[in-house]
Amino acid sequence: MRIEKISNSIYTRFYDKEMEQFFEDFFGKKDGKEYYKTFSTKERKVFFAAKEGRKTVGGVSPRIGHKVAGIGAFVVAKEHRKSGIGSKLLEKCEAIAKKNKCKKIWLWTLPTIKAYGFYKKRGYVEEARLKKHFGGKDISVMSKFF
């Protein structure tokens, strides 16, 4: 056996085939197909932007899986924080999750920044803390059930 560099397209075909089989084996054919969609390289990725005129002042990328949604790439421009933009973007993610019959939505954040309190005020709870995980800082995994 040898380890060698391969193209993204070759890896994608291999990964998708093997992960689909893994989830079918683990969860059964029906549920396995649904869970696989969350991890597939074809996973649904959606991006939303908050705009003021032509200027983007915030953005978020919810990731919809089987009964669970995730929030990634969530940012509001520093000069526009505390204006309600973050709340509107978070509400959009939650609405999409509910529409897709997700029972839970989750995200990760640093527990030492203001965003941690922002999420707590909106009903998110810390499920786990990864010590010294990101640049030597702790990471909080937070979630909200519907």
C-alpha angles and dihedrals in degrees: 000000000000135000116230140166115261135185122269091244093055091048092047093054092047095044096048093049094047096042092049090054092046093054093045090052093047102040103020128257100291101041092034091062090052095048091045090060088065092058100033118114083235091062113148108260119186128183127200127188131198108220135195104193104312094334120101109223100170143009144184139185114208115195115210118208136163104304091331130080128195132204118221137166094022115169140152120194109258094241091053099050118119089030097103096258093115091049092051092049091048091049089052091053092049092048091052091047092051092046088054090050094248114163096200141028124200142181141167128238141160110269091216097062131080092252089071091063090042090059094043091054088055095053102268117140130199111253098175143000120214108207119228089345105139117042089332091305129116119255123212120212106208131184145176127208123214 
